[in-house]
């Protein structure tokens, strides 16, 4: 089944031309996007931090059927 998750950009540590991302389980930071942690919407509701110091970017994890070009999701 396809799933929507989020990667979280730390605005305090990011620079104009270099984004910094939260790692998995909020265990530090990385400037390599593929190493960014994947967070559910529920997990984001529980995130600490000052208002406006991070932003969540949506990311779709596609199921095998969608990766193969079919319209229906695996269920």
CHARMM-style PDB file with segment names, atoms N, HN, CA, C and O in Angstrom:
ATOM      1  N   UNK     1       0.842  -1.174   0.000  1.00  0.00      PROA
ATOM      2  CA  UNK     1       0.000   0.000   0.000  1.00  0.00      PROA
ATOM      3  C   UNK     1       0.892   1.244   0.000  1.00  0.00      PROA
ATOM      4  O   UNK     1       1.898   1.296   0.707  1.00  0.00      PROA
ATOM      5  N   UNK     2       0.515   2.229  -0.791  1.00  0.00      PROA
ATOM      6  HN  UNK     2      -0.302   2.186  -1.365  1.00  0.00      PROA
ATOM      7  CA  UNK     2       1.259   3.481  -0.809  1.00  0.00      PROA
ATOM      8  C   UNK     2       1.070   4.192   0.527  1.00  0.00      PROA
ATOM      9  O   UNK     2       0.045   4.044   1.193  1.00  0.00      PROA
ATOM     10  N   UNK     3       2.065   4.950   0.892  1.00  0.00      PROA
ATOM     11  HN  UNK     3       2.898   5.070   0.352  1.00  0.00      PROA
ATOM     12  CA  UNK     3       2.030   5.588   2.205  1.00  0.00      PROA
ATOM     13  C   UNK     3       2.648   6.979   2.100  1.00  0.00      PROA
ATOM     14  O   UNK     3       3.680   7.161   1.455  1.00  0.00      PROA
ATOM     15  N   UNK     4       2.007   7.962   2.740  1.00  0.00      PROA
ATOM     16  HN  UNK     4       1.168   7.814   3.264  1.00  0.00      PROA
ATOM     17  CA  UNK     4       2.570   9.307   2.780  1.00  0.00      PROA
ATOM     18  C   UNK     4       3.321   9.475   4.085  1.00  0.00      PROA
ATOM     19  O   UNK     4       2.776   9.243   5.164  1.00  0.00      PROA
ATOM     20  N   UNK     5       4.561   9.876   3.979  1.00  0.00      PROA
ATOM     21  HN  UNK     5       5.004  10.064   3.103  1.00  0.00      PROA
ATOM     22  CA  UNK     5       5.394  10.172   5.133  1.00  0.00      PROA
ATOM     23  C   UNK     5       5.986  11.566   4.914  1.00  0.00      PROA
ATOM     24  O   UNK     5       5.728  12.204   3.893  1.00  0.00      PROA
ATOM     25  N   UNK     6       6.764  12.019   5.861  1.00  0.00      PROA
ATOM     26  HN  UNK     6       6.973  11.500   6.690  1.00  0.00      PROA
ATOM     27  CA  UNK     6       7.362  13.348   5.771  1.00  0.00      PROA
ATOM     28  C   UNK     6       8.845  13.272   6.111  1.00  0.00      PROA
ATOM     29  O   UNK     6       9.261  12.471   6.947  1.00  0.00      PROA
ATOM     30  N   UNK     7       9.630  14.108   5.458  1.00  0.00      PROA
ATOM     31  HN  UNK     7       9.292  14.759   4.779  1.00  0.00      PROA
ATOM     32  CA  UNK     7      11.002  14.356   5.889  1.00  0.00      PROA
ATOM     33  C   UNK     7      11.006  15.768   6.456  1.00  0.00      PROA
ATOM     34  O   UNK     7      10.307  16.648   5.952  1.00  0.00      PROA
ATOM     35  N   UNK     8      11.791  15.983   7.502  1.00  0.00      PROA
ATOM     36  HN  UNK     8      12.358  15.269   7.912  1.00  0.00      PROA
ATOM     37  CA  UNK     8      11.725  17.231   8.248  1.00  0.00      PROA
ATOM     38  C   UNK     8      13.020  18.018   8.060  1.00  0.00      PROA
ATOM     39  O   UNK     8      14.114  17.530   8.347  1.00  0.00      PROA
ATOM     40  N   UNK     9      12.865  19.238   7.574  1.00  0.00      PROA
ATOM     41  HN  UNK     9      11.977  19.634   7.341  1.00  0.00      PROA
ATOM     42  CA  UNK     9      14.005  20.129   7.377  1.00  0.00      PROA
ATOM     43  C   UNK     9      14.161  21.026   8.597  1.00  0.00      PROA
ATOM     44  O   UNK     9      13.202  21.658   9.038  1.00  0.00      PROA
ATOM     45  N   UNK    10      15.367  21.078   9.137  1.00  0.00      PROA
ATOM     46  HN  UNK    10      16.146  20.565   8.778  1.00  0.00      PROA
ATOM     47  CA  UNK    10      15.672  21.963  10.259  1.00  0.00      PROA
ATOM     48  C   UNK    10      16.050  23.329   9.684  1.00  0.00      PROA
ATOM     49  O   UNK    10      17.099  23.475   9.056  1.00  0.00      PROA
ATOM     50  N   UNK    11      15.203  24.311   9.899  1.00  0.00      PROA
ATOM     51  HN  UNK    11      14.351  24.193  10.409  1.00  0.00      PROA
ATOM     52  CA  UNK    11      15.453  25.636   9.337  1.00  0.00      PROA
ATOM     53  C   UNK    11      16.575  26.369  10.064  1.00  0.00      PROA
ATOM     54  O   UNK    11      17.266  27.190   9.460  1.00  0.00      PROA
ATOM     55  N   UNK    12      16.765  26.086  11.345  1.00  0.00      PROA
ATOM     56  HN  UNK    12      16.204  25.419  11.835  1.00  0.00      PROA
ATOM     57  CA  UNK    12      17.825  26.747  12.103  1.00  0.00      PROA
ATOM     58  C   UNK    12      19.211  26.349  11.597  1.00  0.00      PROA
ATOM     59  O   UNK    12      20.140  27.155  11.644  1.00  0.00      PROA
ATOM     60  N   UNK    13      19.359  25.108  11.111  1.00  0.00      PROA
ATOM     61  HN  UNK    13      18.605  24.453  11.073  1.00  0.00      PROA
ATOM     62  CA  UNK    13      20.664  24.620  10.683  1.00  0.00      PROA
ATOM     63  C   UNK    13      20.858  24.666   9.162  1.00  0.00      PROA
ATOM     64  O   UNK    13      21.973  24.507   8.666  1.00  0.00      PROA
ATOM     65  N   UNK    14      19.772  24.882   8.440  1.00  0.00      PROA
ATOM     66  HN  UNK    14      18.866  25.012   8.843  1.00  0.00      PROA
ATOM     67  CA  UNK    14      19.862  24.953   6.981  1.00  0.00      PROA
ATOM     68  C   UNK    14      20.403  26.310   6.554  1.00  0.00      PROA
ATOM     69  O   UNK    14      20.248  27.313   7.251  1.00  0.00      PROA
ATOM     70  N   UNK    15      21.035  26.313   5.398  1.00  0.00      PROA
ATOM     71  HN  UNK    15      21.161  25.498   4.832  1.00  0.00      PROA
ATOM     72  CA  UNK    15      21.535  27.556   4.811  1.00  0.00      PROA
ATOM     73  C   UNK    15      20.846  27.754   3.475  1.00  0.00      PROA
ATOM     74  O   UNK    15      20.083  26.896   3.033  1.00  0.00      PROA
ATOM     75  N   UNK    16      21.106  28.863   2.838  1.00  0.00      PROA
ATOM     76  HN  UNK    16      21.727  29.560   3.197  1.00  0.00      PROA
ATOM     77  CA  UNK    16      20.426  29.213   1.595  1.00  0.00      PROA
ATOM     78  C   UNK    16      20.519  28.107   0.544  1.00  0.00      PROA
ATOM     79  O   UNK    16      19.513  27.778  -0.084  1.00  0.00      PROA
ATOM     80  N   UNK    17      21.674  27.541   0.346  1.00  0.00      PROA
ATOM     81  HN  UNK    17      22.492  27.809   0.856  1.00  0.00      PROA
ATOM     82  CA  UNK    17      21.878  26.524  -0.694  1.00  0.00      PROA
ATOM     83  C   UNK    17      22.124  25.125  -0.134  1.00  0.00      PROA
ATOM     84  O   UNK    17      22.562  24.235  -0.863  1.00  0.00      PROA
ATOM     85  N   UNK    18      21.848  24.926   1.151  1.00  0.00      PROA
ATOM     86  HN  UNK    18      21.492  25.649   1.743  1.00  0.00      PROA
ATOM     87  CA  UNK    18      22.108  23.614   1.762  1.00  0.00      PROA
ATOM     88  C   UNK    18      21.062  23.327   2.835  1.00  0.00      PROA
ATOM     89  O   UNK    18      21.032  23.973   3.882  1.00  0.00      PROA
ATOM     90  N   UNK    19      20.199  22.341   2.552  1.00  0.00      PROA
ATOM     91  HN  UNK    19      20.223  21.816   1.700  1.00  0.00      PROA
ATOM     92  CA  UNK    19      19.170  21.939   3.512  1.00  0.00      PROA
ATOM     93  C   UNK    19      19.766  20.947   4.512  1.00  0.00      PROA
ATOM     94  O   UNK    19      20.618  20.129   4.163  1.00  0.00      PROA
ATOM     95  N   UNK    20      19.311  21.033   5.739  1.00  0.00      PROA
ATOM     96  HN  UNK    20      18.620  21.697   6.022  1.00  0.00      PROA
ATOM     97  CA  UNK    20      19.702  20.092   6.791  1.00  0.00      PROA
ATOM     98  C   UNK    20      18.432  19.406   7.268  1.00  0.00      PROA
ATOM     99  O   UNK    20      17.428  20.063   7.543  1.00  0.00      PROA
ATOM    100  N   UNK    21      18.480  18.076   7.366  1.00  0.00      PROA
ATOM    101  HN  UNK    21      19.296  17.542   7.142  1.00  0.00      PROA
ATOM    102  CA  UNK    21      17.315  17.239   7.660  1.00  0.00      PROA
ATOM    103  C   UNK    21      17.466  16.536   8.997  1.00  0.00      PROA
ATOM    104  O   UNK    21      18.578  16.244   9.435  1.00  0.00      PROA
ATOM    105  N   UNK    22      16.319  16.263   9.653  1.00  0.00      PROA
ATOM    106  HN  UNK    22      15.415  16.500   9.296  1.00  0.00      PROA
ATOM    107  CA  UNK    22      16.331  15.419  10.842  1.00  0.00      PROA
ATOM    108  C   UNK    22      16.634  13.990  10.408  1.00  0.00      PROA
ATOM    109  O   UNK    22      16.157  13.534   9.368  1.00  0.00      PROA
ATOM    110  N   UNK    23      17.417  13.298  11.197  1.00  0.00      PROA
ATOM    111  HN  UNK    23      17.804  13.668  12.041  1.00  0.00      PROA
ATOM    112  CA  UNK    23      17.659  11.877  10.962  1.00  0.00      PROA
ATOM    113  C   UNK    23      16.510  11.065  11.583  1.00  0.00      PROA
ATOM    114  O   UNK    23      15.623  11.622  12.230  1.00  0.00      PROA
ATOM    115  N   UNK    24      16.543   9.770  11.378  1.00  0.00      PROA
ATOM    116  HN  UNK    24      17.263   9.318  10.853  1.00  0.00      PROA
ATOM    117  CA  UNK    24      15.516   8.867  11.929  1.00  0.00      PROA
ATOM    118  C   UNK    24      15.444   9.005  13.447  1.00  0.00      PROA
ATOM    119  O   UNK    24      16.475   9.141  14.106  1.00  0.00      PROA
ATOM    120  N   UNK    25      14.238   8.972  14.005  1.00  0.00      PROA
ATOM    121  HN  UNK    25      13.401   8.861  13.469  1.00  0.00      PROA
ATOM    122  CA  UNK    25      13.988   9.078  15.446  1.00  0.00      PROA
ATOM    123  C   UNK    25      14.546  10.367  16.052  1.00  0.00      PROA
ATOM    124  O   UNK    25      14.896  10.400  17.231  1.00  0.00      PROA
ATOM    125  N   UNK    26      14.629  11.431  15.243  1.00  0.00      PROA
ATOM    126  HN  UNK    26      14.344  11.405  14.285  1.00  0.00      PROA
ATOM    127  CA  UNK    26      15.171  12.731  15.688  1.00  0.00      PROA
ATOM    128  C   UNK    26      16.546  12.570  16.310  1.00  0.00      PROA
ATOM    129  O   UNK    26      16.886  13.256  17.274  1.00  0.00      PROA
ATOM    130  N   UNK    27      17.330  11.667  15.756  1.00  0.00      PROA
ATOM    131  HN  UNK    27      17.055  11.110  14.973  1.00  0.00      PROA
ATOM    132  CA  UNK    27      18.667  11.351  16.270  1.00  0.00      PROA
ATOM    133  C   UNK    27      19.726  12.116  15.479  1.00  0.00      PROA
ATOM    134  O   UNK    27      20.518  11.524  14.745  1.00  0.00      PROA
ATOM    135  N   UNK    28      19.729  13.416  15.636  1.00  0.00      PROA
ATOM    136  HN  UNK    28      19.086  13.897  16.232  1.00  0.00      PROA
ATOM    137  CA  UNK    28      20.725  14.236  14.965  1.00  0.00      PROA
ATOM    138  C   UNK    28      20.246  14.748  13.617  1.00  0.00      PROA
ATOM    139  O   UNK    28      19.057  14.707  13.302  1.00  0.00      PROA
ATOM    140  N   UNK    29      21.191  15.225  12.837  1.00  0.00      PROA
ATOM    141  HN  UNK    29      22.157  15.257  13.093  1.00  0.00      PROA
ATOM    142  CA  UNK    29      20.889  15.891  11.579  1.00  0.00      PROA
ATOM    143  C   UNK    29      21.799  15.376  10.473  1.00  0.00      PROA
ATOM    144  O   UNK    29      22.862  14.811  10.730  1.00  0.00      PROA
ATOM    145  N   UNK    30      21.356  15.584   9.232  1.00  0.00      PROA
ATOM    146  HN  UNK    30      20.492  16.042   9.022  1.00  0.00      PROA
ATOM    147  CA  UNK    30      22.160  15.222   8.073  1.00  0.00      PROA
ATOM    148  C   UNK    30      21.877  16.223   6.958  1.00  0.00      PROA
ATOM    149  O   UNK    30      20.776  16.765   6.861  1.00  0.00      PROA
ATOM    150  N   UNK    31      22.878  16.459   6.124  1.00  0.00      PROA
ATOM    151  HN  UNK    31      23.772  16.019   6.203  1.00  0.00      PROA
ATOM    152  CA  UNK    31      22.642  17.305   4.948  1.00  0.00      PROA
ATOM    153  C   UNK    31      22.457  16.451   3.693  1.00  0.00      PROA
ATOM    154  O   UNK    31      22.424  16.975   2.580  1.00  0.00      PROA
ATOM    155  N   UNK    32      22.337  15.138   3.878  1.00  0.00      PROA
ATOM    156  HN  UNK    32      22.363  14.713   4.782  1.00  0.00      PROA
ATOM    157  CA  UNK    32      22.102  14.206   2.774  1.00  0.00      PROA
ATOM    158  C   UNK    32      20.626  13.792   2.826  1.00  0.00      PROA
ATOM    159  O   UNK    32      20.205  13.089   3.744  1.00  0.00      PROA
ATOM    160  N   UNK    33      19.854  14.229   1.846  1.00  0.00      PROA
ATOM    161  HN  UNK    33      20.196  14.800   1.100  1.00  0.00      PROA
ATOM    162  CA  UNK    33      18.402  14.037   1.893  1.00  0.00      PROA
ATOM    163  C   UNK    33      17.989  12.572   1.997  1.00  0.00      PROA
ATOM    164  O   UNK    33      17.028  12.255   2.698  1.00  0.00      PROA
ATOM    165  N   UNK    34      18.701  11.671   1.311  1.00  0.00      PROA
ATOM    166  HN  UNK    34      19.482  11.929   0.742  1.00  0.00      PROA
ATOM    167  CA  UNK    34      18.313  10.258   1.357  1.00  0.00      PROA
ATOM    168  C   UNK    34      18.537   9.638   2.737  1.00  0.00      PROA
ATOM    169  O   UNK    34      18.013   8.559   3.014  1.00  0.00      PROA
ATOM    170  N   UNK    35      19.299  10.294   3.602  1.00  0.00      PROA
ATOM    171  HN  UNK    35      19.724  11.171   3.377  1.00  0.00      PROA
ATOM    172  CA  UNK    35      19.512   9.808   4.961  1.00  0.00      PROA
ATOM    173  C   UNK    35      18.538  10.424   5.972  1.00  0.00      PROA
ATOM    174  O   UNK    35      18.587  10.116   7.162  1.00  0.00      PROA
ATOM    175  N   UNK    36      17.659  11.291   5.484  1.00  0.00      PROA
ATOM    176  HN  UNK    36      17.619  11.542   4.517  1.00  0.00      PROA
ATOM    177  CA  UNK    36      16.670  11.909   6.368  1.00  0.00      PROA
ATOM    178  C   UNK    36      15.694  10.856   6.870  1.00  0.00      PROA
ATOM    179  O   UNK    36      15.353   9.917   6.150  1.00  0.00      PROA
ATOM    180  N   UNK    37      15.248  11.019   8.110  1.00  0.00      PROA
ATOM    181  HN  UNK    37      15.524  11.782   8.695  1.00  0.00      PROA
ATOM    182  CA  UNK    37      14.274  10.102   8.673  1.00  0.00      PROA
ATOM    183  C   UNK    37      12.906  10.299   8.037  1.00  0.00      PROA
ATOM    184  O   UNK    37      12.586  11.387   7.556  1.00  0.00      PROA
ATOM    185  N   UNK    38      12.108   9.251   8.036  1.00  0.00      PROA
ATOM    186  HN  UNK    38      12.367   8.368   8.427  1.00  0.00      PROA
ATOM    187  CA  UNK    38      10.733   9.300   7.527  1.00  0.00      PROA
ATOM    188  C   UNK    38       9.797   9.335   8.726  1.00  0.00      PROA
ATOM    189  O   UNK    38       9.881   8.485   9.613  1.00  0.00      PROA
ATOM    190  N   UNK    39       8.903  10.320   8.751  1.00  0.00      PROA
ATOM    191  HN  UNK    39       8.834  11.011   8.031  1.00  0.00      PROA
ATOM    192  CA  UNK    39       8.011  10.516   9.879  1.00  0.00      PROA
ATOM    193  C   UNK    39       6.557  10.479   9.429  1.00  0.00      PROA
ATOM    194  O   UNK    39       6.224  10.992   8.361  1.00  0.00      PROA
ATOM    195  N   UNK    40       5.696   9.879  10.233  1.00  0.00      PROA
ATOM    196  HN  UNK    40       5.966   9.462  11.100  1.00  0.00      PROA
ATOM    197  CA  UNK    40       4.260   9.869   9.942  1.00  0.00      PROA
ATOM    198  C   UNK    40       3.655  11.193  10.425  1.00  0.00      PROA
ATOM    199  O   UNK    40       4.294  11.936  11.171  1.00  0.00      PROA
ATOM    200  N   UNK    41       2.429  11.481   9.999  1.00  0.00      PROA
ATOM    201  HN  UNK    41       1.910  10.877   9.394  1.00  0.00      PROA
ATOM    202  CA  UNK    41       1.737  12.686  10.447  1.00  0.00      PROA
ATOM    203  C   UNK    41       1.536  12.656  11.962  1.00  0.00      PROA
ATOM    204  O   UNK    41       1.639  13.690  12.623  1.00  0.00      PROA
ATOM    205  N   UNK    42       1.255  11.494  12.503  1.00  0.00      PROA
ATOM    206  HN  UNK    42       1.171  10.654  11.966  1.00  0.00      PROA
ATOM    207  CA  UNK    42       1.076  11.361  13.959  1.00  0.00      PROA
ATOM    208  C   UNK    42       2.370  11.685  14.692  1.00  0.00      PROA
ATOM    209  O   UNK    42       2.348  12.359  15.722  1.00  0.00      PROA
ATOM    210  N   UNK    43       3.496  11.211  14.170  1.00  0.00      PROA
ATOM    211  HN  UNK    43       3.514  10.663  13.334  1.00  0.00      PROA
ATOM    212  CA  UNK    43       4.777  11.520  14.801  1.00  0.00      PROA
ATOM    213  C   UNK    43       5.058  13.025  14.769  1.00  0.00      PROA
ATOM    214  O   UNK    43       5.626  13.566  15.718  1.00  0.00      PROA
ATOM    215  N   UNK    44       4.670  13.697  13.698  1.00  0.00      PROA
ATOM    216  HN  UNK    44       4.208  13.258  12.928  1.00  0.00      PROA
ATOM    217  CA  UNK    44       4.904  15.139  13.608  1.00  0.00      PROA
ATOM    218  C   UNK    44       4.108  15.904  14.655  1.00  0.00      PROA
ATOM    219  O   UNK    44       4.569  16.929  15.156  1.00  0.00      PROA
ATOM    220  N   UNK    45       2.924  15.420  14.986  1.00  0.00      PROA
ATOM    221  HN  UNK    45       2.550  14.587  14.579  1.00  0.00      PROA
ATOM    222  CA  UNK    45       2.115  16.082  16.014  1.00  0.00      PROA
ATOM    223  C   UNK    45       2.813  16.076  17.364  1.00  0.00      PROA
ATOM    224  O   UNK    45       2.552  16.938  18.203  1.00  0.00      PROA
ATOM    225  N   UNK    46       3.700  15.107  17.581  1.00  0.00      PROA
ATOM    226  HN  UNK    46       3.913  14.407  16.899  1.00  0.00      PROA
ATOM    227  CA  UNK    46       4.373  14.952  18.863  1.00  0.00      PROA
ATOM    228  C   UNK    46       5.762  15.591  18.879  1.00  0.00      PROA
ATOM    229  O   UNK    46       6.473  15.492  19.879  1.00  0.00      PROA
ATOM    230  N   UNK    47       6.153  16.239  17.791  1.00  0.00      PROA
ATOM    231  HN  UNK    47       5.575  16.320  16.978  1.00  0.00      PROA
ATOM    232  CA  UNK    47       7.493  16.817  17.698  1.00  0.00      PROA
ATOM    233  C   UNK    47       7.613  18.082  18.526  1.00  0.00      PROA
ATOM    234  O   UNK    47       6.716  18.925  18.554  1.00  0.00      PROA
ATOM    235  N   UNK    48       8.725  18.185  19.186  1.00  0.00      PROA
ATOM    236  HN  UNK    48       9.453  17.500  19.163  1.00  0.00      PROA
ATOM    237  CA  UNK    48       9.020  19.382  19.964  1.00  0.00      PROA
ATOM    238  C   UNK    48       9.711  20.400  19.058  1.00  0.00      PROA
ATOM    239  O   UNK    48       9.996  20.122  17.894  1.00  0.00      PROA
ATOM    240  N   UNK    49       9.964  21.542  19.595  1.00  0.00      PROA
ATOM    241  HN  UNK    49       9.732  21.767  20.541  1.00  0.00      PROA
ATOM    242  CA  UNK    49      10.670  22.576  18.852  1.00  0.00      PROA
ATOM    243  C   UNK    49       9.908  23.873  18.891  1.00  0.00      PROA
ATOM    244  O   UNK    49       8.718  23.908  19.201  1.00  0.00      PROA
ATOM    245  N   UNK    50      10.597  24.919  18.578  1.00  0.00      PROA
ATOM    246  HN  UNK    50      11.564  24.890  18.326  1.00  0.00      PROA
ATOM    247  CA  UNK    50       9.971  26.236  18.535  1.00  0.00      PROA
ATOM    248  C   UNK    50       9.182  26.383  17.246  1.00  0.00      PROA
ATOM    249  O   UNK    50       9.548  25.834  16.207  1.00  0.00      PROA
ATOM    250  N   UNK    51       8.127  27.111  17.332  1.00  0.00      PROA
ATOM    251  HN  UNK    51       7.829  27.556  18.176  1.00  0.00      PROA
ATOM    252  CA  UNK    51       7.293  27.344  16.149  1.00  0.00      PROA
ATOM    253  C   UNK    51       8.149  27.981  15.055  1.00  0.00      PROA
ATOM    254  O   UNK    51       8.821  28.989  15.271  1.00  0.00      PROA
ATOM    255  N   UNK    52       8.103  27.366  13.886  1.00  0.00      PROA
ATOM    256  HN  UNK    52       7.557  26.547  13.711  1.00  0.00      PROA
ATOM    257  CA  UNK    52       8.798  27.932  12.738  1.00  0.00      PROA
ATOM    258  C   UNK    52      10.261  27.544  12.587  1.00  0.00      PROA
ATOM    259  O   UNK    52      10.934  28.063  11.697  1.00  0.00      PROA
ATOM    260  N   UNK    53      10.785  26.635  13.437  1.00  0.00      PROA
ATOM    261  HN  UNK    53      10.238  26.213  14.160  1.00  0.00      PROA
ATOM    262  CA  UNK    53      12.193  26.269  13.259  1.00  0.00      PROA
ATOM    263  C   UNK    53      12.376  24.974  12.471  1.00  0.00      PROA
ATOM    264  O   UNK    53      13.505  24.524  12.278  1.00  0.00      PROA
ATOM    265  N   UNK    54      11.273  24.367  12.012  1.00  0.00      PROA
ATOM    266  HN  UNK    54      10.355  24.733  12.169  1.00  0.00      PROA
ATOM    267  CA  UNK    54      11.364  23.200  11.133  1.00  0.00      PROA
ATOM    268  C   UNK    54      10.153  23.177  10.206  1.00  0.00      PROA
ATOM    269  O   UNK    54       9.117  23.777  10.492  1.00  0.00      PROA
ATOM    270  N   UNK    55      10.308  22.474   9.096  1.00  0.00      PROA
ATOM    271  HN  UNK    55      11.150  21.987   8.864  1.00  0.00      PROA
ATOM    272  CA  UNK    55       9.215  22.336   8.142  1.00  0.00      PROA
ATOM    273  C   UNK    55       9.206  20.900   7.634  1.00  0.00      PROA
ATOM    274  O   UNK    55      10.256  20.322   7.356  1.00  0.00      PROA
ATOM    275  N   UNK    56       8.008  20.330   7.515  1.00  0.00      PROA
ATOM    276  HN  UNK    56       7.155  20.799   7.740  1.00  0.00      PROA
ATOM    277  CA  UNK    56       7.847  18.946   7.052  1.00  0.00      PROA
ATOM    278  C   UNK    56       7.537  18.950   5.555  1.00  0.00      PROA
ATOM    279  O   UNK    56       6.661  19.683   5.098  1.00  0.00      PROA
ATOM    280  N   UNK    57       8.258  18.129   4.801  1.00  0.00      PROA
ATOM    281  HN  UNK    57       8.970  17.533   5.172  1.00  0.00      PROA
ATOM    282  CA  UNK    57       8.044  17.988   3.362  1.00  0.00      PROA
ATOM    283  C   UNK    57       7.413  16.614   3.105  1.00  0.00      PROA
ATOM    284  O   UNK    57       7.970  15.603   3.531  1.00  0.00      PROA
ATOM    285  N   UNK    58       6.254  16.553   2.413  1.00  0.00      PROA
ATOM    286  HN  UNK    58       5.801  17.375   2.067  1.00  0.00      PROA
ATOM    287  CA  UNK    58       5.612  15.257   2.148  1.00  0.00      PROA
ATOM    288  C   UNK    58       6.428  14.419   1.170  1.00  0.00      PROA
ATOM    289  O   UNK    58       7.091  14.940   0.273  1.00  0.00      PROA
ATOM    290  N   UNK    59       6.359  13.124   1.369  1.00  0.00      PROA
ATOM    291  HN  UNK    59       5.821  12.701   2.097  1.00  0.00      PROA
ATOM    292  CA  UNK    59       7.069  12.164   0.533  1.00  0.00      PROA
ATOM    293  C   UNK    59       6.188  10.928   0.416  1.00  0.00      PROA
ATOM    294  O   UNK    59       5.715  10.412   1.428  1.00  0.00      PROA
ATOM    295  N   UNK    60       5.964  10.450  -0.794  1.00  0.00      PROA
ATOM    296  HN  UNK    60       6.349  10.870  -1.616  1.00  0.00      PROA
ATOM    297  CA  UNK    60       5.157   9.248  -0.993  1.00  0.00      PROA
ATOM    298  C   UNK    60       6.063   8.036  -1.122  1.00  0.00      PROA
ATOM    299  O   UNK    60       7.010   8.037  -1.908  1.00  0.00      PROA
ATOM    300  N   UNK    61       5.770   7.013  -0.353  1.00  0.00      PROA
ATOM    301  HN  UNK    61       5.001   7.013   0.286  1.00  0.00      PROA
ATOM    302  CA  UNK    61       6.434   5.719  -0.508  1.00  0.00      PROA
ATOM    303  C   UNK    61       5.479   4.864  -1.329  1.00  0.00      PROA
ATOM    304  O   UNK    61       4.377   4.549  -0.880  1.00  0.00      PROA
ATOM    305  N   UNK    62       5.892   4.500  -2.499  1.00  0.00      PROA
ATOM    306  HN  UNK    62       6.787   4.756  -2.864  1.00  0.00      PROA
ATOM    307  CA  UNK    62       5.031   3.786  -3.443  1.00  0.00      PROA
ATOM    308  C   UNK    62       5.092   2.277  -3.205  1.00  0.00      PROA
ATOM    309  O   UNK    62       6.150   1.722  -2.913  1.00  0.00      PROA
ATOM    310  N   UNK    63       3.938   1.631  -3.338  1.00  0.00      PROA
ATOM    311  HN  UNK    63       3.078   2.082  -3.575  1.00  0.00      PROA
ATOM    312  CA  UNK    63       3.873   0.172  -3.237  1.00  0.00      PROA
ATOM    313  C   UNK    63       4.407  -0.428  -4.545  1.00  0.00      PROA
ATOM    314  O   UNK    63       4.617   0.295  -5.519  1.00  0.00      PROA
ATOM    315  N   UNK    64       4.621  -1.720  -4.564  1.00  0.00      PROA
ATOM    316  HN  UNK    64       4.451  -2.307  -3.773  1.00  0.00      PROA
ATOM    317  CA  UNK    64       5.188  -2.393  -5.738  1.00  0.00      PROA
ATOM    318  C   UNK    64       4.304  -2.225  -6.975  1.00  0.00      PROA
ATOM    319  O   UNK    64       4.816  -2.026  -8.077  1.00  0.00      PROA
ATOM    320  N   UNK    65       2.986  -2.302  -6.805  1.00  0.00      PROA
ATOM    321  HN  UNK    65       2.570  -2.464  -5.910  1.00  0.00      PROA
ATOM    322  CA  UNK    65       2.079  -2.155  -7.949  1.00  0.00      PROA
ATOM    323  C   UNK    65       2.242  -0.784  -8.603  1.00  0.00      PROA
ATOM    324  O   UNK    65       2.300  -0.687  -9.829  1.00  0.00      PROA
ATOM    325  N   UNK    66       2.314   0.257  -7.809  1.00  0.00      PROA
ATOM    326  HN  UNK    66       2.267   0.179  -6.813  1.00  0.00      PROA
ATOM    327  CA  UNK    66       2.480   1.601  -8.354  1.00  0.00      PROA
ATOM    328  C   UNK    66       3.847   1.767  -9.005  1.00  0.00      PROA
ATOM    329  O   UNK    66       3.973   2.442 -10.026  1.00  0.00      PROA
ATOM    330  N   UNK    67       4.873   1.152  -8.417  1.00  0.00      PROA
ATOM    331  HN  UNK    67       4.771   0.603  -7.587  1.00  0.00      PROA
ATOM    332  CA  UNK    67       6.206   1.215  -9.019  1.00  0.00      PROA
ATOM    333  C   UNK    67       6.229   0.543 -10.389  1.00  0.00      PROA
ATOM    334  O   UNK    67       7.010   0.918 -11.263  1.00  0.00      PROA
ATOM    335  N   UNK    68       5.363  -0.452 -10.563  1.00  0.00      PROA
ATOM    336  HN  UNK    68       4.728  -0.756  -9.853  1.00  0.00      PROA
ATOM    337  CA  UNK    68       5.271  -1.158 -11.843  1.00  0.00      PROA
ATOM    338  C   UNK    68       4.354  -0.435 -12.831  1.00  0.00      PROA
ATOM    339  O   UNK    68       4.162  -0.912 -13.950  1.00  0.00      PROA
ATOM    340  N   UNK    69       3.783   0.708 -12.437  1.00  0.00      PROA
ATOM    341  HN  UNK    69       3.938   1.096 -11.528  1.00  0.00      PROA
ATOM    342  CA  UNK    69       2.974   1.503 -13.337  1.00  0.00      PROA
ATOM    343  C   UNK    69       1.482   1.215 -13.301  1.00  0.00      PROA
ATOM    344  O   UNK    69       0.728   1.794 -14.083  1.00  0.00      PROA
ATOM    345  N   UNK    70       1.037   0.331 -12.408  1.00  0.00      PROA
ATOM    346  HN  UNK    70       1.649  -0.139 -11.772  1.00  0.00      PROA
ATOM    347  CA  UNK    70      -0.394   0.052 -12.300  1.00  0.00      PROA
ATOM    348  C   UNK    70      -1.077   1.149 -11.489  1.00  0.00      PROA
ATOM    349  O   UNK    70      -0.433   1.832 -10.692  1.00  0.00      PROA
ATOM    350  N   UNK    71      -2.385   1.316 -11.696  1.00  0.00      PROA
ATOM    351  HN  UNK    71      -2.908   0.762 -12.344  1.00  0.00      PROA
ATOM    352  CA  UNK    71      -3.132   2.352 -11.022  1.00  0.00      PROA
ATOM    353  C   UNK    71      -3.536   1.962  -9.608  1.00  0.00      PROA
ATOM    354  O   UNK    71      -3.641   2.832  -8.743  1.00  0.00      PROA
ATOM    355  N   UNK    72      -3.767   0.670  -9.349  1.00  0.00      PROA
ATOM    356  HN  UNK    72      -3.682  -0.036 -10.052  1.00  0.00      PROA
ATOM    357  CA  UNK    72      -4.233   0.225  -8.046  1.00  0.00      PROA
ATOM    358  C   UNK    72      -3.042  -0.015  -7.115  1.00  0.00      PROA
ATOM    359  O   UNK    72      -1.971  -0.444  -7.544  1.00  0.00      PROA
ATOM    360  N   UNK    73      -3.258   0.274  -5.836  1.00  0.00      PROA
ATOM    361  HN  UNK    73      -4.127   0.623  -5.488  1.00  0.00      PROA
ATOM    362  CA  UNK    73      -2.229  -0.010  -4.833  1.00  0.00      PROA
ATOM    363  C   UNK    73      -2.320  -1.457  -4.395  1.00  0.00      PROA
ATOM    364  O   UNK    73      -3.389  -2.067  -4.441  1.00  0.00      PROA
ATOM    365  N   UNK    74      -1.181  -2.006  -3.965  1.00  0.00      PROA
ATOM    366  HN  UNK    74      -0.313  -1.511  -3.927  1.00  0.00      PROA
ATOM    367  CA  UNK    74      -1.184  -3.317  -3.315  1.00  0.00      PROA
ATOM    368  C   UNK    74      -1.899  -3.155  -1.974  1.00  0.00      PROA
ATOM    369  O   UNK    74      -1.687  -2.172  -1.265  1.00  0.00      PROA
ATOM    370  N   UNK    75      -2.722  -4.099  -1.642  1.00  0.00      PROA
ATOM    371  HN  UNK    75      -2.894  -4.898  -2.218  1.00  0.00      PROA
ATOM    372  CA  UNK    75      -3.376  -4.022  -0.328  1.00  0.00      PROA
ATOM    373  C   UNK    75      -3.334  -5.350   0.349  1.00  0.00      PROA
ATOM    374  OT1 UNK    75      -3.832  -5.490   1.465  1.00  0.00      PROA
TER     375      UNK     75
END
